[in-house]
Amino acid sequence: MKRTTMKVLLAGIAAACLTTFSAPASAQATLDAVKKRGKLICGVSQVSAGFAFPDSKGVMQGFDVDICRAMAAAIFGSGDKVEFLATNINTRFQVLQSGEIDVLSRQTTQTFSRDNSLGLDFGPTVFYDGQGMMVPKKLNIASAKDLDGAAICVLPGTTTLQNLSDFFRTNNKKFESVVFENTDENRNAFFTGRCDATSTDRSDLASIRAVANNPADYVVLPETISKEPLAPVVRQGDSNWRDILNWTVYTLIAAEEKGITKENVDQQLKSEDPEVQRMLGVSGDFGKMIGLDNKWSYNIIKSVGNYSEVFERSLGEKTPLGLTRGPNQLWTKGGLLYSPPFR
Ligand SMILES: N[C@@H](CCC(=O)N[C@@H](CS)C(=O)NCC(=O)O)C(=O)O
């Protein structure tokens, strides 16, 4: 091959690599509809302390709620342009499928069958959880393996019951499930002694314990019997919308990696770090590439802060839930949180 031909070819490849692909308008259907409506509709729980619950003024607060606010901020520049629709365990997927909500942000575990049979797509894991069991302290039970024959309060339509069956079968033990329709009933039944134990995601056990009259009356047993990667969910088939969800979550993680906080984000606009500049819209056109303002990431951080701020505000050690970061720590600190590069 002649040198000039080679040069032309390489220049062509380089140009092709750098060319930004702009998606056809129809691929942005959800974003267009949300922009036209002027607000995001986010499906959340309403009964889950730390994740999604109304405060004394009726304003929704919590970790899952902040994921919704982050998306609203990415789209509209304000974390308040969001309506929260209360969903429960049984309706959560239907309201998303039917288009009543734009995104579901609600302690929902990504599993193979949910991902591949419901016409839905999961975003990045926002909270790495696992199923645990909680018992009244007075029962003096030290391990889940001591629960042979126990009555266990659970919710239907969750991953919980299948995990319990697997765990007890594997350990050659039996249990009796006492099934309730919703968290309130489940919690009350457990608090009033109708079951020997209750079992759900460990984060949810912390949330249940946090609202007990005397949290110290209950202990969470040491075993974690499953993987429960909790992730927000969108409808399948709108890749632009899924990108907005994905990169909203990645912004929270990357902002923590880079030390960008709600407080210092304005100073960070002067950062000399090229990646910070691209994230915050100081250079490049990253917002435009996904149909948003170039300040989309700046707006997310200005509105809810970085991942650590979102976590500590609702779930951290200074909250009634008192959770440590555990696997929900940055990969650089031994955890599983990792953002692809803003490049
Ligand atoms: N992560 C599991 C368990 C979810 C779960 O049990 N969630 C409870 C705790 S928030 C809940 O949604 N309760 C509210 C309700 O009763 O609908 C799943 O996705 O199936």
The ligand as a Gaussian input file, in Angstrom:
#p B3LYP/6-31G(d) Opt

LIG

0 1
 N      -35.260000      -6.457000      46.239000
 C      -36.275000      -7.460000      46.302000
 C      -37.200000      -7.239000      47.512000
 C      -37.958000      -5.967000      47.389000
 C      -38.794000      -5.671000      48.619000
 O      -39.115000      -6.547000      49.427000
 N      -39.172000      -4.449000      48.785000
 C      -39.983000      -4.045000      49.897000
 C      -39.183000      -3.140000      50.762000
 S      -39.193000      -1.512000      50.206000
 C      -41.124000      -3.227000      49.383000
 O      -41.060000      -2.791000      48.259000
 N      -42.187000      -2.992000      50.143000
 C      -43.215000      -2.096000      49.763000
 C      -44.530000      -2.745000      49.428000
 O      -45.123000      -3.329000      50.316000
 O      -44.988000      -2.671000      48.311000
 C      -37.072000      -7.481000      45.019000
 O      -36.788000      -6.675000      44.128000
 O      -37.961000      -8.330000      44.882000

